[in-house]
Amino acid sequence: MKEFAAADLTGKTGDLLEAASVSPVAITKHRKPRYVIMSMERYENLTHDDDTRRAFQVDDLSNDEADSLISGLNTASTMTE
């Protein structure tokens, strides 16, 4: 994910919008990601009521969630064989 510093928003708006049209862009403040800018199409896909997908960063998962994810992936893998 591309990152732009909050201080660069004024001078690099065009670059930021161009990057956000391709994939989400993180806006950092004090070198930490604080906000995300993305296309409206991507946002609507994420917030659509029928869409049950959720986005996570692997580092944010608890051990139980990570174990559940791995178990589900293993189950899905054996079902396709």
Secondary structure, 3 states (H helix, E strand, C coil): CEEEEHHHCCCCHHHHHHHHHHCCEEEEECCEEEEEECCHHHHHHHHCCCCCCCCCCHHHCCHHHHHHHHHHHHHHHHHCC
